């Protein structure tokens, strides 16, 4: 795992892509991305699942546990904000996606949750 600041960690390729995304976001909004959660150890996954079983993955299956997911704040965490719209438009260029299940019309709407996946142009 590689650090991305604020005590947060991601898999190293995801960390590099996140850093580039955050720099682009800062150029657009004057502040880097606001992050509340990234890599979760197995114990942290168990804790989160015991506290929020309806919105967390079964421990051992979470992309947070692979260092491939982030939970964001600072406006990205709300559907319909300029920050969330910017992410929806540009995050894919850096390899980050907002999964279908987390969309406003998805089975578990989470505007704040983004995952590192394949690059798209």
C-alpha positions as a Markdown table, in Angstrom:
| # | Residue | x | y | z |
|---|---|---|---|---|
| 1 | Unk | 0.0 | 0.0 | 0.0 |
| 2 | Unk | 1.1 | 3.5 | -0.7 |
| 3 | Unk | 0.2 | 6.7 | 1.2 |
| 4 | Unk | -2.0 | 9.4 | -0.3 |
| 5 | Unk | -1.9 | 11.8 | 2.6 |
| 6 | Unk | -3.9 | 12.2 | 5.7 |
| 7 | Unk | -3.0 | 8.7 | 6.9 |
| 8 | Unk | -4.9 | 7.2 | 4.0 |
| 9 | Unk | -3.5 | 4.3 | 1.9 |
| 10 | Unk | -4.3 | 2.8 | -1.5 |
| 11 | Unk | -2.7 | 0.1 | -3.7 |
| 12 | Unk | 0.2 | 1.9 | -5.3 |
| 13 | Unk | -1.2 | 2.1 | -8.9 |
| 14 | Unk | -4.5 | 3.4 | -7.4 |
| 15 | Unk | -2.6 | 5.8 | -5.2 |
| 16 | Unk | -0.7 | 7.3 | -8.2 |
| 17 | Unk | -4.0 | 7.7 | -10.2 |
| 18 | Unk | -5.7 | 9.2 | -7.1 |
| 19 | Unk | -2.9 | 11.7 | -6.7 |
| 20 | Unk | -3.2 | 12.8 | -10.3 |
| 21 | Unk | -7.0 | 13.0 | -10.0 |
| 22 | Unk | -6.7 | 15.1 | -6.9 |
| 23 | Unk | -4.3 | 17.5 | -8.6 |
| 24 | Unk | -6.7 | 17.9 | -11.5 |
| 25 | Unk | -9.6 | 18.4 | -9.0 |
| 26 | Unk | -7.5 | 21.1 | -7.2 |
| 27 | Unk | -7.0 | 22.9 | -10.4 |
| 28 | Unk | -10.8 | 23.0 | -10.9 |
| 29 | Unk | -11.9 | 23.8 | -7.4 |
| 30 | Unk | -8.8 | 25.3 | -5.6 |
| 31 | Unk | -8.6 | 22.5 | -3.1 |
| 32 | Unk | -7.6 | 18.8 | -3.3 |
| 33 | Unk | -10.1 | 16.0 | -3.0 |
| 34 | Unk | -11.5 | 15.5 | 0.5 |
| 35 | Unk | -11.2 | 11.9 | 1.5 |
| 36 | Unk | -12.8 | 10.1 | 4.5 |
| 37 | Unk | -11.8 | 6.5 | 3.8 |
| 38 | Unk | -9.6 | 4.4 | 1.6 |
| 39 | Unk | -7.8 | 1.1 | 2.4 |
| 40 | Unk | -9.5 | -0.9 | 5.2 |
| 41 | Unk | -7.7 | -3.7 | 7.0 |
| 42 | Unk | -9.8 | -6.9 | 7.5 |
| 43 | Unk | -10.4 | -5.8 | 11.1 |
| 44 | Unk | -11.6 | -2.4 | 10.0 |
| 45 | Unk | -13.9 | -4.1 | 7.4 |
| 46 | Unk | -15.4 | -6.3 | 10.2 |
| 47 | Unk | -15.9 | -3.2 | 12.4 |
| 48 | Unk | -17.5 | -1.2 | 9.6 |
| 49 | Unk | -19.8 | -4.1 | 8.7 |
| 50 | Unk | -20.9 | -4.7 | 12.3 |
| 51 | Unk | -21.8 | -1.0 | 12.6 |
| 52 | Unk | -23.3 | -0.5 | 9.1 |
| 53 | Unk | -24.3 | -4.0 | 7.7 |
| 54 | Unk | -26.8 | -2.6 | 5.2 |
| 55 | Unk | -24.3 | -0.4 | 3.4 |
| 56 | Unk | -20.9 | -2.2 | 3.7 |
| 57 | Unk | -19.6 | -5.2 | 1.9 |
| 58 | Unk | -19.1 | -8.6 | 3.6 |
| 59 | Unk | -15.6 | -8.4 | 5.1 |
| 60 | Unk | -13.0 | -9.8 | 2.7 |
| 61 | Unk | -15.0 | -8.8 | -0.3 |
| 62 | Unk | -14.7 | -5.0 | -0.1 |
| 63 | Unk | -12.7 | -3.0 | -2.6 |
| 64 | Unk | -11.6 | -0.9 | 0.4 |
| 65 | Unk | -9.8 | -4.1 | 1.6 |
| 66 | Unk | -7.9 | -4.3 | -1.7 |
| 67 | Unk | -6.9 | -0.6 | -1.5 |
| 68 | Unk | -9.0 | 0.1 | -4.6 |
| 69 | Unk | -11.8 | 2.3 | -3.2 |
| 70 | Unk | -12.2 | 5.7 | -1.6 |
| 71 | Unk | -15.0 | 7.5 | 0.1 |
| 72 | Unk | -14.9 | 11.2 | -0.6 |
| 73 | Unk | -16.3 | 14.4 | 1.0 |
| 74 | Unk | -16.2 | 18.1 | 0.2 |
| 75 | Unk | -19.2 | 18.2 | -2.2 |
| 76 | Unk | -18.3 | 14.9 | -4.0 |
| 77 | Unk | -20.4 | 13.2 | -1.4 |
| 78 | Unk | -23.7 | 14.7 | -2.7 |
| 79 | Unk | -25.5 | 13.9 | -5.9 |
| 80 | Unk | -26.1 | 17.0 | -8.0 |
| 81 | Unk | -23.2 | 19.1 | -6.7 |
| 82 | Unk | -20.6 | 20.7 | -9.0 |
| 83 | Unk | -18.0 | 18.6 | -7.4 |
| 84 | Unk | -19.8 | 15.3 | -7.9 |
| 85 | Unk | -20.6 | 16.3 | -11.5 |
| 86 | Unk | -16.9 | 17.1 | -12.1 |
| 87 | Unk | -16.0 | 13.6 | -10.8 |
| 88 | Unk | -18.6 | 12.0 | -13.0 |
| 89 | Unk | -17.1 | 13.8 | -16.0 |
| 90 | Unk | -13.4 | 13.4 | -15.3 |
| 91 | Unk | -12.6 | 10.6 | -12.8 |
| 92 | Unk | -12.7 | 8.0 | -15.5 |
| 93 | Unk | -9.8 | 9.7 | -17.3 |
| 94 | Unk | -7.7 | 8.8 | -14.2 |
| 95 | Unk | -9.1 | 5.2 | -13.9 |
| 96 | Unk | -11.7 | 6.0 | -11.2 |
| 97 | Unk | -15.3 | 5.0 | -11.6 |
| 98 | Unk | -18.5 | 5.4 | -9.7 |
| 99 | Unk | -20.0 | 1.9 | -9.7 |
| 100 | Unk | -23.5 | 1.3 | -10.9 |
| 101 | Unk | -24.7 | 0.1 | -7.5 |
| 102 | Unk | -23.6 | 3.5 | -6.0 |
| 103 | Unk | -25.3 | 5.7 | -8.5 |
| 104 | Unk | -28.4 | 7.7 | -7.5 |
| 105 | Unk | -30.6 | 5.1 | -9.1 |
| 106 | Unk | -28.5 | 2.1 | -7.9 |
| 107 | Unk | -29.3 | -0.5 | -5.3 |
| 108 | Unk | -27.2 | 1.3 | -2.6 |
| 109 | Unk | -26.8 | 5.0 | -3.5 |
| 110 | Unk | -23.4 | 6.3 | -2.3 |
| 111 | Unk | -22.3 | 9.5 | -4.1 |
| 112 | Unk | -19.1 | 9.4 | -2.0 |
| 113 | Unk | -17.9 | 5.9 | -3.1 |
| 114 | Unk | -15.4 | 5.7 | -6.0 |
| 115 | Unk | -13.4 | 2.7 | -7.2 |
| 116 | Unk | -10.2 | 2.4 | -9.1 |
| 117 | Unk | -10.7 | 0.4 | -12.4 |
| 118 | Unk | -9.7 | 0.5 | -16.0 |
| 119 | Unk | -8.6 | 3.8 | -17.7 |
| 120 | Unk | -11.0 | 5.2 | -20.3 |
| 121 | Unk | -10.4 | 8.1 | -22.6 |
